[in-house]
Amino acid sequence: MKDITMNYLDMGKKLTGFLKRKFKMNDPDIEDIVQETFLRTHEAQLKENISYPKSFMYTAAKHLAINYLGRYEKKNTSFVGDMSELDVLSSDRTLEDDVEASQRFSIFCKAVSSLPVKCRKVFMLKKVYGFSHAEIAKQLNISEKTVERHIGKGMARCYEFIEREQSVKEKSSARTKANPKIVLRD
């Protein structure tokens, strides 16, 4: 028990810094993950002696953060606290630019969600969270070559999906211009 308490005092700040750098999360989320890391480490140590508690804690914190981010992503929500981090719109951007960017992002999200599960996991870990091929391979228990194939496949499928969506949008826009049936008035 003393070993864990000493590690909590020594390691709490180090784990917090590690999670901030690696995952760019909010402080309350990181604090929860650090506390959960120590609870899990304590529970594991009760069952068997942990030879390298610091290494165990870093690994546990990393896995907890990945799981947390996965749950957060599935909820697809925004928190009011996150609003302060948004950049103020610059005067050179128009509403049309923002709408178009939002539409492109929405299409990208649909493209990623259409990927097979394993491919999507690898693609997200690499392109969204910035993990290395080696980290992804270790996390998912696959080879680095398989990671490379999944990333390539994900890129190709996302590109094809986006091209199809843009083609449909262009055709729809051309039909609307050629045969405008709806007229909006102020």
Buried (B, 14 or more C-beta within 10 A) or exposed (E): EEEBEEBBEEBBEBBBEBBEEBBEBBEEBBBBBBBBBBEBBBEBBEEEEBEEBBEBBBEBBBBBBBEBBEEEEEEEEEEEEEEEEEEEEEEEEEEEEEEEEEEEEEBBEEBBEEBEEEBBBBBBBBBEBEBEBEBBBBBBEBEBEBBBBBBEBBEEBBEEBBEEBEEEEEEEEEEEEEEEEEEEEE
